[in-house]
Amino acid sequence: MSFLRASSQFAAARRILMLPHPDGEAESVARAFGEIDMGLENLDQSKLDESAKKWLPELVNLMSSKDIEVNTEEGRYLSKAKTLGMDELSTLSQLVDDLQYFFDEQARKQ
């Protein structure tokens, strides 16, 4: 497992979530979802601390498209992004920030 890869992908997601959103907020959130998924690829969750173990399922649940109708032309990321309200977007940004900081700290120890 590479904390460095997770840190890098979550840093990219965090940058994408920052203003401005030239292609629209939903497009930016969808792009951030892609970065997050890449960062979580092959992540060994047994190496996470208690805080990260709490944050990760929250983030995965927030990104889940299981309860929405996915527009096949848009894909699941954009379809989900369009359903998020202000509170969910705020939570998304906070979780990405917290996890990126955790991954970065762990990468420095490797």
C-alpha positions, 0 to 999 in steps of 0.5 A, spaced: 500 500 500 502 506 498 500 512 502 504 516 497 499 515 492 493 516 496 496 522 498 497 525 491 490 523 489 487 526 495 491 532 494 489 533 487 482 532 489 482 537 494 485 542 489 479 540 484 474 542 490 477 549 491 474 555 487 473 556 482 469 551 478 470 553 471 466 547 468 461 547 474 461 545 481 458 538 479 463 537 474 469 538 479 466 534 484 465 528 479 473 529 477 474 529 485 471 523 485 475 520 480 481 522 484 479 519 490 477 512 487 484 512 484 487 514 491 483 508 494 485 503 489 489 497 493 488 501 500 490 496 506 485 499 511 488 495 516 494 500 516 489 506 518 488 509 524 482 510 528 480 517 525 481 515 518 477 508 519 471 513 521 472 518 515 473 513 510 466 509 510 463 516 511 467 518 504 465 512 500 458 512 503 457 520 500 460 518 493 456 512 493 451 512 487 447 506 489 441 510 491 440 514 485 439 513 478 445 514 474 445 517 467 449 513 462 451 519 458 454 522 464 456 516 468 456 515 476 460 520 478 457 526 475 450 523 476 452 523 484 455 529 484 449 533 481 445 530 487 449 533 493 447 539 497 451 544 500 452 540 507 454 534 503 459 538 499 462 541 505 462 534 508 466 531 502 471 537 502 472 536 510 473 528 509 478 529 503 482 534 507 482 530 513 484 524 509 489 527 505 493 530 511 493 523 514 495 520 508 501 525 507 503 524 514 503 516 513 507 517 507 513 521 510 514 516 515 515 510 509 
